[in-house]
Amino acid sequence: MKKVISLIVVLMVCFSIMPVGVFAQEHDVQNIEDDISHSNTNAAPQEIGTEDLSIAKETEKESAAASSAQLDNESESVGKEETDLPAEEEKESEEGQAEQSEVQTDTPDTEEDSTKQESAVKEQEGEEPQYNELGIKEGTMVYGIDISKLSAEELQYIPLEWRDGVDESEVQSSSDPRFSIRASYPDVNDWIKKNTPSTSSIKYEYKSQFPKFNYRNGRGAVEGVVAHETANPNSTIRGEINYMTQNYNNAFVHAFVDHGNIIEIHPTDYAAWGGGYYANQRFVHVELVREDNFEDFAKSINNYADYIAYVLAKYNLGVTSAEANGRGSLWSHKAVSNFLGGTTHVDPHGYFAQYGYNWSEFVTLVTEKYNQKAIKYSNTSKLGHIRTTGARIYPNLSNLSSSTQAGSTKTDQVYYIKKQANVSGTTYYLLSTQPSASSGTIGWMKASDVKVYDHKTVNHDQYMYTIAGVGKAYNKAWGGSKNQVYDLASMKGQIFTSNLTETVGNNTWIRGTLKGKEVWVHSSFVTDKRKESNTSKLGHLRSGAKIYTEAKNTAKYRNAASNEYNQVYYIKKQIERDGQLFYLISYAPSRTEGVVGWVKAEQLQTHDHKGVNKTAQTLYLTGSGKSYNKAWGGSRNLVSSSLSASRGKAFYVNLTEKVGNNIWYRGTLDGKQMWLHSAYLSTKEESKTSRLGHLRAEALILTSPGITTGAKKATNGYTNQVYYIKKQLVFDKKTYYLISSKPSSTNGTIGWVEAAQIKTYSHVTVDKTRKNLHVLGTGSAYAKAWGGSKDLVYDLSSYAGKEFQVNLTEKVGNNTWYRGMLAGKEVWIHSAYLK
């Protein structure tokens, strides 16, 4: 004890003779922890901002600590600051301390010393160390906490390599630096606003080896963010991540940030070992990598603030600094040491001060970024009027402290609202003089300061109206006095043609041209709505039709004459008036020539009329139907009432049109122009084939497919023999074969036969290999494969055992036929008759 007292006296004498400025300077420029890091320029990357510091380094810090008396005074000061809190806040301030109650009394140093002494005594007496059920030696201390008293759930917040104990008596800096060197550098936040550096995108590089454990209130139950800095001026973000990946059992955080990177290495829904026992249970931990110049420092602060704001917004935590009273969502490592414990680090203040930056400025920047991220934007479509001249206009929702008064220049006119935002439960509208969320905007206003109605487009149809002579015309729908273009009282009876109709709330507004200007009028200011438009239809008058001189219910009309029925009319113009549709009918495909008059739509049978093409093609009449002088003609449009005599004849098409869903062709038949429905025409699709066939008794041999004129009957000497078929043709959904006495489509042809009237089989050459076979003595030999009686050459019963010299093999259907020499003649014999 005497030695201890003597040592204290010596230390007090030494401190008393040292200049006060020595301590001030050390605290103002950098904490002792940082000085040690700077001196070791060749050291491996170290996670100084987290709890993976080696015991040796923390022992080095002890040499720079203040006296125990000064520590006691500071502890009393902190305690007094906490007890002076308002009653309703006192409970919250005790939150972190309450958690320590089981392992830390009001005099933690005494408990720790006592525990250590007890353990030392036991060891000196030769007693075996005692371990709890979790394998932790009794009395193991980590930053003032006896971790042997922790439950398994509580122990998960202590890094693995700390569980043998950390002998930590480091003394923290109790205040911010007493001076800054701002004069040497620009204001960081101002530099960021002026230069608008781009924010780095978040890269996700999760480390599978990092343990995953929940926060104290469960997975994803984040309570805030701790801002760390690495305190290593000689490392890089990659070096820091690599080092932490190799030493994660000492400490690991959620993310690292520098001037060009934001790298998340651990999911924020899980806790990490980044800031001591108490902070690990609650917070996301983010490390800032040191930079060696101001511009990179400012860029890194921009990334740092943006990422932290992102995390806070992700968990809807808001931005409240815990620096002053230990309550909030944004913590420095120093605040954790001051108010929660379990750590003694005081970053990032010292590093900030190197560039004239401080914690308060950082909180301001995070808040601005959070406000921007926390704002919920959405598209909308409304029109609005500013209610009062005193209403405020905000240029930026992330800074609601800046606004201007609307004044008289902004009222009494309508604004477009295409975007809205929700800021902490309050709705704001973006007002614009143009129907855009980017052009013509004047700023944001609270919804309560703007009278609004939903704004919707109805159609872009053109209607004609007559001005009623009341109301005003404006340059925008639902305009105010500043939007007025005309007083409509002097314009009664003028024609107003619309091009756009919209609704504003439950009111209809119409845009159109009036006296050369495009204006908006309310639907109540116009009458006699009608829509005139071009169309293209064909129509037939229904019984009792009336033909009007004008497209009005009140116009003069006449009853359709009998000779005006049963014929088709062209319709190229229509007018819709007061809910009634009228068609203008004409004998010619014109709006001005051949006009008959106006007919109500329901008194006409109509179909859409469209041109398909003018491609020339040749089709063939099927012999059914009629021909007309117009597409979809009636009885008064007939050209030919029967086409049966023209079956198979060529029809030379020069125009194709569509009437409803039906195709009509205009063309010439025997030199005369007419219209035919597609059902009365067919193509002739010709193709090659190879078959053999026998005519049936009822067969007709035609000169052309489908044309029976001049046809020959099969019974007139054409049966009982085989024919070659080398060409086929499809016409009017039927197949026709061209039969020939020779294997050719040009030589020996006889005519066309409908497929149903001839029995056929496919005809294929197998090979031309020469071989010798012998006649069995049954069957017959023919002049052609699959021959009939008229193709007979020999009765084979007289040639049994004779040699048959084959020179060609073919298949007819599934049967094999051989051609060869027998008795000096070339004949065909079925395979069944040979061996």
Buried (B, 14 or more C-beta within 10 A) or exposed (E): EEEEEEEEEEEEEEBEEEEEEEBEBBBBBBBBBBBBBEEEEEEEBBBBBBBBBEEEBBEBBEEBBBEEEEBEEBBEEBEEBBEEBEEEEEEEBBBBBEBBEEBBEEEBBEBBEEBBEEBEEBEEEEEEEEEBEEEBBBBBBBBBBBBBBBEEEBBBBBBEBBBEBBEBBBBBBBEBBEEBEBEEBBBBBEBBEEEEBEBBEBEEEEEEEBBEBBBBEEEEBBBBBBBBBBBBBBBBBBBBBBBBBEBBBBBBBBBBBBBEBBBBBBBBBBBBBBBBBBBBBBBBBBBBBBBEEBEBBBBBBBBBBBBBBBBBBBBEBBBBBBBEBBBBBBBBBBBBBBBBBBBBBBBBBBBBBBBBBBBEBBBBBBBBBBBBBBBEBEEBBBBBBBBEEEBBBBEBBBEBEEBEEBEEEBBBBBBBBBBBBBBEEEBBBBBBBEBEBEEEBBBBBBBEBBEBBEBEEEEEEEBBBBBBBEBBBBBBBBBBEBBBBBEBEEBEEBEBBBBBBBBBEEEBBBBBEBEEEEBBBBBEBBBBBBBBEEBEBBBBBBEEBBBBEBBBEEEEBEEBEEEBBBBBBBBBBBBBBEEBBBBBBBBEBEBEEEBBBBBBBEBBEBBEBEEEEEEEBEBBBBBBBBBBBBBBBBEBBBBBEEBEEBBBBBBBBEBBBBBEEEBBBBBEBEEEBBBBBBEBBBEBEBEEBEBBBBBBEEBBBBEBBBBEEEBBBBEEEBBBBBBBBBBBBBBBEBBBBBBBBEBEBEEEBBBBBBBEBBEBBEBEEEEEEEEEBEBBBEBBBBBBBBBBEBBBBBEBEEBEEBEBEBEBBBBBEEEBBBBBEBEEEBBBBBEEBBE
